[in-house]
Amino acid sequence: MMKSFIFEKIGEALMQTLSLNQDFQFEEHLKLKDDLGLDSMSSLTFLMALEDTIEGFEVDPDTLEMEHLETMDTIAEYVLQQVKRFGYIPEENSIYDAAKVA
């Protein structure tokens, strides 16, 4: 499923941005600011990393709200919303489908 792939990529971007241990366990309701210490500077780095790693995703400053950066689930929903908004529809056997077998 596309959302599980996005969730995985969010975890990778957070590990890179915040220098988290590879064994860190991400959960949907994990609070990015309170639980992980994501601040305004690391948020920018994190969002740029997401743009680099998720095909079809672009941050739109007009649609991004602080609520989108509250939890793993809220940022995943925002990413999914943006991918759909910009018209990116993954093809069968795309990188999104490959995440199912990985």
Phi and psi in degrees as a GROMACS rama.xvg file:
@    title "Ramachandran Plot"
@    xaxis  label "Phi"
@    yaxis  label "Psi"
@TYPE xy
-60.8752  -40.0391  MET-2
-65.2905  -36.815  LYS-3
-67.0176  -35.9689  SER-4
-64.0174  -45.6101  PHE-5
-61.6681  -43.0435  ILE-6
-58.6062  -43.0515  PHE-7
-62.9313  -43.9965  GLU-8
-67.0831  -34.3124  LYS-9
-63.0371  -44.4843  ILE-10
-59.4799  -43.7524  GLY-11
-62.8185  -42.8843  GLU-12
-65.9049  -37.744  ALA-13
-67.8574  -40.2093  LEU-14
-60.1418  -43.8033  MET-15
-67.3958  -47.4547  GLN-16
-66.4263  -41.9107  THR-17
-102.795  6.5503  LEU-18
52.5612  48.1606  SER-19
-82.7874  155.722  LEU-20
-63.582  141.993  ASN-21
-58.7273  -24.762  GLN-22
-87.452  1.9074  ASP-23
-60.1824  134.926  PHE-24
-97.6033  118.066  GLN-25
-92.9379  140.674  PHE-26
-128.183  153.959  GLU-27
-54.6258  -39.4658  GLU-28
-96.2409  12.7918  HIS-29
-64.168  126.627  LEU-30
-84.2463  121.312  LYS-31
-65.0005  -39.946  LEU-32
-81.3998  -54.0065  LYS-33
-71.6715  -42.3431  ASP-34
-87.0871  -33.7995  ASP-35
-108.614  -14.0524  LEU-36
80.7614  21.6723  GLY-37
-65.0975  123.386  LEU-38
-114.92  -172.564  ASP-39
-62.7039  -41.4548  SER-40
-69.0936  -45.8198  MET-41
-69.2113  -25.9437  SER-42
-63.0428  -42.9206  SER-43
-63.2557  -45.1863  LEU-44
-61.8053  -43.395  THR-45
-60.828  -47.2958  PHE-46
-65.0555  -37.6882  LEU-47
-65.5109  -38.3442  MET-48
-63.8103  -38.8593  ALA-49
-64.0194  -42.1401  LEU-50
-60.744  -36.3329  GLU-51
-74.0688  -27.1506  ASP-52
-106.563  -17.2792  THR-53
-109.868  111.19  ILE-54
-59.7195  129.108  GLU-55
87.3195  0.21177  GLY-56
-99.8011  130.675  PHE-57
-136.164  137.036  GLU-58
-77.1904  130.626  VAL-59
-110.116  110.819  ASP-60
-58.2868  -23.1723  PRO-61
-76.9964  -20.6515  ASP-62
-109.576  -18.5023  THR-63
-73.5639  126.477  LEU-64
-121.262  158.036  GLU-65
-57.8305  -32.8698  MET-66
-59.8121  -28.7401  GLU-67
-66.5509  -22.5894  HIS-68
-101.987  20.2261  LEU-69
-77.133  -49.7306  GLU-70
-134.889  170.775  THR-71
-58.3359  -41.3796  MET-72
-67.3604  -41.0563  ASP-73
-68.6764  -35.7782  THR-74
-73.0418  -34.4867  ILE-75
-63.2917  -41.6743  ALA-76
-63.4555  -41.2521  GLU-77
-62.979  -46.205  TYR-78
-59.8037  -47.4605  VAL-79
-59.9533  -43.0404  LEU-80
-60.6417  -44.0621  GLN-81
-68.524  -40.3761  GLN-82
-60.4893  -43.9216  VAL-83
-68.0882  -40.1797  LYS-84
-61.5423  -39.9161  ARG-85
-83.5043  7.38771  PHE-86
79.5321  15.4771  GLY-87
-83.7768  114.555  TYR-88
-115.067  112.543  ILE-89
-64.9358  140.769  PRO-90
-80.6  161.966  GLU-91
-56.6423  144.631  GLU-92
61.9092  26.9503  ASN-93
-81.7369  -176.04  SER-94
-61.4132  -27.864  ILE-95
-67.5431  -41.8636  TYR-96
-70.3483  -33.7889  ASP-97
-62.0289  -27.3937  ALA-98
-64.8551  -25.0291  ALA-99
-66.217  -35.7465  LYS-100
-92.0625  -16.1261  VAL-101
